[in-house]
Structure formats: C-alpha cells, structure tokens
Amino acid sequence: MQIIFETPRLIFRQFTIKDSRLILQLNSNPEVVKYVHEPVLENEEQAKNIITAIILPQYQNNLGRWAMHTKDGNEFIGWCGLKQLPKKREIDLGYRLKQNFWGKGFATEAASHTLDHGFKKLNLSMITGKAHTDNLASLTILKKIGMKYKGEEIEDGSIIKVFTANNPYLIS
C-alpha cells in the first residue's frame, strides 16, 4: 500500500486496480455524484475503467485522487486529491466522500491537508477548487480552507464557482 500522507484522523493512499469495488460503492450513490457531472455507476467494470483511465495516470505526476481511510478502523470513506487539468493548465483540488461520512469534518480535514501537501511537498504554485453553485457544502469547504473566490464558469452545461489558492511557501 502506497501511503501518500496522513492527517489526524485519515490515511491517504494510492488507489490500485483492485479498488474498483470501493469506487463502485462511492459512485453508485446518486447523492454523491449529484453535482459532479458524472453518471451513477452500475457495475464494477465501470469503476475499473475510472481507475485505469482517470485515477492511475495522474500518479505519474505525483498527483492524483487518493483513497481515504479512517485511522480508527481503516474504513474507506472516499477520496481526495489533486488532479492535473492540462487543457486549462490547472491543478484541481477535489474530494468525494461516502454519504454516511458527510457533516463530520472529514472533507474539510482532507481538503486542507491536501492543499498543504500540494504546496509544501509538491511545490505547486497555485491550486484551483471548483464546485457547482448549488453544492453549498463544498463551497463552504473551499472557503474554510482559505481558497479565494475567482468567479463563475460553465462546465458541462452547469454553472460552477471557481476558487484558487497560491502557494504561501514560495518565495517570490
């Protein structure tokens, strides 16, 4: 198991192809994928395709969506991480949690430490976070971790709010 980092309550590790069942559990809940412009998954083959086509290639850049497990019980609760968006020349902060872990501070803890990891360990100059305008919980998290509102964009036919954070550790 390739551990990326830990927070007070969470362990972050790289996904493997064997984790398709976990992705299926997460993305088969319509509430979990409601604001992310992705279909509800119906089988493990679809989950395996997400891992091989989207998640694993990002690890070549030391980025990626990392599996999150609780330290207390090693339970998979979702993912958080940084993804390169080459067309926009951005590094995107994203997170997705199983519904029974919402409202417990895990997403904020994960997003905050992932932002810090991106700046301190990966020396990224800027990280972007985006959320659908109706996704109030996610918008609150982006503000809470110190990201600054930059404006709105249209993505997949929906209005999203864009936030950015600049690396405070880089000397200009």
Secondary structure as UniProt FT lines:
FT   STRAND          3..6
FT   STRAND          10..13
FT   HELIX           17..19
FT   HELIX           20..27
FT   TURN            30..37
FT   HELIX           44..50
FT   HELIX           51..55
FT   HELIX           56..58
FT   HELIX           59..61
FT   STRAND          64..70
FT   TURN            71..73
FT   STRAND          76..85
FT   TURN            86..89
FT   STRAND          90..97
FT   HELIX           99..101
FT   TURN            102..103
FT   HELIX           106..120
FT   STRAND          126..132
FT   TURN            133..134
FT   HELIX           136..144
FT   TURN            145..146
FT   STRAND          148..155
FT   TURN            156..157
FT   STRAND          158..166
FT   TURN            168..169
//
